[in-house]
């Protein structure tokens, strides 16, 4: 995951960081070495990769990553860009406007989590509350696009309580 602050936003006084989620195993600084050949974009079977600010960026609102590795296989410089394992440095984070946290019975995120990392714990007098097992979460983003209120974001593993969506 790479965070950039655009010049246009800075000049307009809109200090808001753009979050770029890189394909799994892709190390940074990608913007300095990526040739923008779009091979990863063109070959992604789920079409979740696009070029944003000169970098391949994942859009989890479309779908989650299944770690197929096709982006790595089609990158002409995969030996320089990619780490040995396909993984993410982030985990899912449930935000305060989650339906279940606000008295509405919803478990869409759990139903779409391929790693079963989202569990719901019982609560007296209301719907169960979501709990993300950070050690089980792969960061694939499958839960993000299925949340009806966009109440799931991503957070760096090293600082699990910081919302990276901004």
BELMO-V637594 format. One record per run of one state. SS is the DSSP state (H for helix, E for strand, - for the rest). FROM is the first residue (numbers start at 1). TO is the last residue. If there is no record, write none. Layout:
ss=SS from=FROM to=TO
ss=SS from=FROM to=TO
//
This chain:
ss=- from=1 to=1
ss=E from=2 to=4
ss=- from=5 to=6
ss=H from=7 to=11
ss=- from=12 to=17
ss=E from=18 to=20
ss=- from=21 to=25
ss=E from=26 to=26
ss=- from=27 to=29
ss=H from=30 to=33
ss=- from=34 to=38
ss=H from=39 to=43
ss=- from=44 to=48
ss=E from=49 to=52
ss=- from=53 to=54
ss=E from=55 to=58
ss=- from=59 to=69
ss=H from=70 to=74
ss=- from=75 to=77
ss=H from=78 to=81
ss=E from=82 to=82
ss=- from=83 to=89
ss=E from=90 to=94
ss=- from=95 to=99
ss=H from=100 to=102
ss=- from=103 to=107
ss=H from=108 to=111
ss=- from=112 to=117
ss=E from=118 to=121
ss=- from=122 to=128
ss=E from=129 to=132
ss=- from=133 to=151
ss=E from=152 to=156
ss=H from=157 to=159
ss=- from=160 to=166
//
